């Protein structure tokens, strides 16, 4: 439902946006492991991205994350994409 002219959907002044969710700040500061030999190891962020992707595609619909071929395959897809990007920056 649209807001009346001049009103913010969050109430109050339109120039003030709502504070981001605490989850957004947690995601933004998610730590990835680093090693001297290999540099950054983005396993944790990639697994989170994989799970989010599987939820959006409907492969996870009951709240249970199963270690199955879909999870592994999607994680490997993201891993390969990330590995190519990381090596192209080196």
VOROSE-308362 format. One record per atom (N, C-alpha, C): z, y negated, x negated. Coordinates in steps of 0.05 Angstrom, whole numbers, plus 5000, padded with zeros to 4 digits. Last residue first. Layout:
N
ZYX
...
END
This chain:
90
483652334093
484452374065
482452274045
481452314142
482852074133
483552094104
479452824149
477452604147
478752344138
484053124156
482553154131
480452934127
485652954207
487352904184
485852924158
481353144238
481852854237
483552784212
481853694231
479353554223
479853254220
486953764253
486453834225
483953694215
485953634307
487753474290
487253514261
482554054322
481653774325
483353594307
485854494312
483354464297
482354174299
489954384349
490554404321
488054364304
487454414398
488554154390
489054154360
486054964396
484054754400
485054484390
491155194392
489255214369
486955014372
493055074443
494454964419
492554974395
489555374474
489555084477
490854954453
490955894456
488255794454
488155494455
496355934470
495555964442
492755844438
496055874526
497755694509
496755704480
492656304540
491956024547
493555824529
495456764522
492856694510
492056404516
502456574521
500156744529
497656634516
508556454533
507056494509
504756694515
509556024588
509256294578
507656294552
513855624619
511855614598
511755894585
515055504686
515455694664
513155664644
513655204730
515755104713
516355274689
509255364758
511855454768
514155364750
504655224735
505155104761
507955174771
500155184687
503055204689
503755064715
494955104700
495655354688
498655404686
493554604718
494554784738
495255064726
492354204684
490154374692
490954584713
497353974675
495253814689
492953994699
499654394646
500854314671
498754164688
496454394600
496554624617
497754574644
497753874579
495053944587
494954184606
503153954567
502353744587
499553804597
502554344527
504054404552
503254204574
499754054488
498654304500
499954364526
503353654476
500753584487
499453824501
507353974453
507953814477
505353734491
504554174409
505454364430
506154214456
503653694381
501353854392
502254044413
508853534367
507253374385
504853524397
510154004334
511753934358
510153754377
506254014292
506554244311
507954154337
503953674250
504453584278
504853804299
505753524191
505453774205
506053724235
503353134137
504453144163
503853414177
502953464074
503153214089
504453264116
503053914042
501053904064
501153644080
506753824000
504253963995
502153914017
511053564023
509653434000
506953563996
511253514094
511653664069
510153524047
514153354156
512553264133
513253434109
514253414227
515153494200
513153394179
514952874272
513253094262
514253154234
518852634325
518552674296
516752914290
517552164374
517752444368
517052494338
517251654394
518751694369
519151984361
514551694441
513451514420
514851554393
517852014470
515252124462
514151954439
522051664479
522551914464
519952024454
519651264509
520651194482
521251444466
518551584554
516351454540
517251384511
523551714573
521851924562
519551814546
525551254595
526751354570
525051574557
520050854618
521851074621
523051154595
519950144607
518750414606
520950624609
521649664656
522349784630
521050064630
516449314689
518749484689
519149604661
514648644670
513948914676
516449084675
514148004692
516148194681
515348474689
510547714719
510347714690
512247904676
511947724772
509747894763
509547914733
518747734792
516647594777
514447794767
520348194846
520947974827
518447854815
517548844848
519448644858
519948424837
513549154833
516149234823
518349044833
508948924851
509749184864
512449274855
510048224862
509648444844
510348704858
506447744901
508747924896
508048144878
501747474910
503847344894
506247514889
500347774972
499447604950
501747464936
503748394983
502948134992
502247964968
501048994955
503248804957
502148544968
498149574986
498049334969
500349144975
500050234983
500050005000
500049754982
END
